[in-house]
Amino acid sequence: MRVGIAGAGFTARTHIEAYREMDVEIAAISSPSGPGETIEEFDLDAEAYADVAAMCEREEVDFLDVCTPTHTHLPIVRTAVDSGLDVFLEKPIAESLAGARELAALVDDADATCMVGHVVRFMPAYRRARALAIGSPGVARARRLSPFPNWGSNGWFADPEKSGGIFVDLAIHDLDYLRWCWGPVDRVFARTSGEAESAHGFATLRFENGAAGYVEASWAQPSSRPLTSELELAGNDGLVEFSSADDEPYVRWTEDGSTVERPLAKDGYRRELEHFVSRLESGSEPAVDPEEAVESLRLALAARRSAERGEPVSPTEVGR
């Protein structure tokens, strides 16, 4: 398999690290600011482009990996499918429901394979938590706390018209995961505090099966604090608890910093990319198709609308 990557920032670098451990050749990278630094950093034998369309036209690749700002997803996916390429697309699928629907229709009309990278579904601890038998769903709680992602070009994360804001960009990880675990959500009631770089959001969910959920997401953490996540799933037969703060079996501290050794060689990003490539090879559908990603975006947008209105919102209301 040969891949072309759109984007050369943090997410693209994460994917490059995964591809280097897989039987996938990185043929080219495109970035408006130029991907030369990224290509040099990883010592890649890849062509550099400033334009995605030129890369898709000139390079013989099997699929395009889209690691660009959310508001650019639709035109880039249009370019890819017009070039006859399959697509791996980072989450969220788009910044708006209209854009997401148009993107899904483009992929469907072109009969292309497209997977949206909801990576939490592929993280070992989260997959294990979903697989455990805890009886009938009762209460779920998920937290994701992070410093503001200041690596975004031109501050696009801070612009809700581009990133979608705290619920669409960050909380969607856990909203998607809980929807995957326990099914559709009937109502969501949300609150936010702070703006842009200090945004902090809370959402209470009522699932159609009667269970309740709580999701907290924050960009208001100090830069010295690493991304942390927590999960609780409670049923009438058991309780599952997980915290990323406990996921450090061995840490070596030196004058130059710390080194963490983890027992799992493959992280969620490599697992999801391996899954996508295997589905391309077998000709079968990937786990998270555009329609599935549209529904997770709808839930995140419902949470944002609830916070704006100060009242509960049904995801079915979004997009009417």
N, C-alpha and C positions, 0 to 999 in steps of 0.2 A: 504494500500500500504506500502511496505517495500522497502527502498532505501539503496543502498551502494554508498558511496561517494569516488571518486578517487581524492585525494588532501586534504590538511589540512591547506591551506593558507588563504589569504584574501578573495578570491572568495568563497571558501568552507564555510568559516565562515558566509558570507552573505547568502548563501543558507541554512545553518543550522538555522539561525534566522528565515527564512521564513518557513521552514518545522515545526519548533516548534509551529507555529500558524496554521498549517494545520493538516489534518487527515492522516499524513504520519509518519511512524516509521523509524528513522535512525538506521538501523541494524548494520552497520559496516562502518569504514572509513579506507582507505588505503593511506599511504604516505611512500616513501622510507626512509625518516628521522624519521618516526614514528609519528602517529597521537595522541599519548597519551596526549600531552599538550592541544590539541584542544578538545578532549573528556572530559578532566577534566575541561576545561574552561566553557563548556556548561553543565556540569554535565549530560552527556549522558550515557545511558545504551547501549553502542555500542561496538562491538568487534573491536580491533585494528589489522591492518595488515601493513606489509611493502611491500607487493606484491599484485598487483591488481588481478593477475590470481588466487592466493590462495584465495582471498576474494570471487571472483566470483564462484569458485569451491565449497567452503565450506559453504557459507552463502545462505540462502533461501531469495532472494530479487527479487522484481518485475522489477526493473530497476536500471541502473547505472547512476549516476550523475558525469560527468567528469569535474573537476575543476582543471586541471593540465596545465602545460605550453603547448603552442600551438604545438610545434614540437613533443609532445608525444601523440597527439590525435589519430593518425591513429593506432598505435599498441594497444592502450588501447581500442578503439572501436572494433578492430578485436577480442580482447580477450572477450569483452562483448557479441558480437553477436555469437561468437563460443560457448559461455555458454548459449545461448538462451535468452539473456536479451535485453530489450529495452533500449534506451539510451537518456539521456538529455546531450547535449554537449555544453559547453560554446563556445562563439564566440572567434576568427574566426574559421571556420571549420578546417582549416589547415594552415600551413605556405606557402604552394606551391599549385599551381593549380593541379599538378599531384597527390599530396597527397590527395587533396580534392576530386578529381574524383575517386580515388581508394576507399576512405572512403565511398562515396555515393554508389559506386557499391557494396561494402561489405554489406551495410545495405539493399540495394535492393535485392541482392541475398539471404540474410538470411530472407527476409520478416519481418524485424524488424521495429519497430517504432522509429524514431530518430528525435529529434527536436534540432535545433541549437539556442542558447540563444542570439538572437539579442534583447536585453532588451529594447532598446529605443522604439521599436514598442509597448511596453506594458506600457510605462510611461504615466500617465494620461494626462499631458499637451500636449504631442506629439500626442497622439491618438485623443484628442479633436481638435488639430490644423488640422490634416488630414481630420477630419469629417466636418469641417466648409466649407460652400459654398463661394468660392472666385472667381468663374468664371474660365475662361481659364487660365492655368498656365502661369506665366510670368517670375518671378525671385525668386529664393530661396537662402537663406543664412543661413549657420549653422556654429557655432563655438564651439569648445570643448577645453578648456585650463586647463592644469593639471600640477602639479609637476611630476617629473619622478617617475614611480611606483617602488620604491626601495625595495618593499616587495618580489619581485621575487627571487626565490632561485638561487644562483650562478650567479646572474646578467643576467639572460636569456633575459630579456626585451631589454637589450642593444645590443644583438647579433641579427642582422637582419636575419641571417640564421635560428634562432629559433623563434623569435617573428614576423618577417616580417617587422619590422620597424614602423615608425609613421603612415603611411597610412594603413597598414594591421592591426595593433593592435588598434589604437585609432580613426583615421579618419573613419574607416570602420563603426563605429556606425552611423555617419551621412550620409555616402555614401549609406549605406543600407536603412536608413530611407527615404532619398530623392528618391531613386529608387523605394521604396515601394509606395511613394506618387505619383510620376509623371512618373514612367515607365522607360524603358531602356535609357541608355546614349549613344549618338552617338560618342562623342569625349570628352577627358579630357586633360587639359593642367595643369601641376603641377610644383611647385618649392619647394625646401626645403632649410633650413639654419640650421647650427649646426649639431652636430653628437651625436648619442646615447642619452645621458642624457640631451642634450640641443637641441634636434631636434624640428623643427618647420616647419610645412608643409602647403602649400596652393594649392588648386585644383579648377580650373574653369571647369564647366561641360556644355556641350551642349546636351540637351535631344533630343530624336528622335521626340518629339512633338513640337520642336522649342523653348522650354523654356531654360532659362539659370540658372546655379547654382554656388554657391561659397561655398567651405568648407575649414575651417581653423582648424588645430589641432596642439596642442603644448604640449611638455614635458619640455619646457624651463622655466616654472614658478617656483618661489621660494617655498620652502617647506611650508611656512606659508600661502600660498594661497590655498584655497580649490578648488576642481574641479568646474569649472563654464561652463555653456553651454548656447547658445543663438540660437534662430531660428526665421527666417522670411520667410513667404510664401506670395508672392504677385501675385494676379491675376487681370483680368480686372474688377472684381466686388468687390474686397476687399483685405485687408492686415491683416495677422495674425502675431503677434509679441509675443515672449516669451523669458524670461531671467531667469535663475535659481537664479540669484542674487536677484530677486524680490519675490522669492518663500519662503519667511520667514515671515509669518503673525504674529508670536509672538516669540520673542527672550528674554530670561531672562539671564542677565549678573550678575555673582557673582564673588567673589574673586577666586573661583576655576575654572572659565571658563564660558561657555555659554550653555544654553539649548534651542533648537529650537523645538517648537511644531507645527506640520504640520496638516492641516485639513483632510488629506487623511490617513486612517489607513493602507491601502495596497500600498506598493511601486511597482515599475515595476518588481522587482525580484520575489516578491510573486505572482504577477499577472501572470507572464509567467510560473512559476512552477505550479500554480493552473490550468492554461490552459493545460499544458502538461499532468498532472495527469488526468484531466477530459477527455482528448482525449484517454488516455490509457483505462480508464474505459468504454468509449463508443465505443472503437474500431475504431475511426475515425482518420483521418490524422491531425497532428498538423499544426499550422499556418506557421512555418518556417522549411520546410523540407531541407534535405541536398542539393537538386538541387537548391533551392532558395538561400541557403547560398553560394553555389559555384559561382553563378552569382554576388553576392555582393563581394566575394573575387576577382573575375575577375576584377571588377571595381577598387578595391583598388590596385591591382597589375598593372593595366593600369596607375593609377596615379603615382605609384612608378617608372614605366618604363619611363613615360613622364618626371619626374624630373631628372632621370638619363641621358636621351637623350637630354633634352632641347627642345622638340618638342611635338606637340599634338599626342595623341595615341588613337586609337579606342579600346574599350574593346574586340572587336571581334578578334583583332590581338593577344591577349594574349592566349597562349596555342596552337598556330599553330605549 
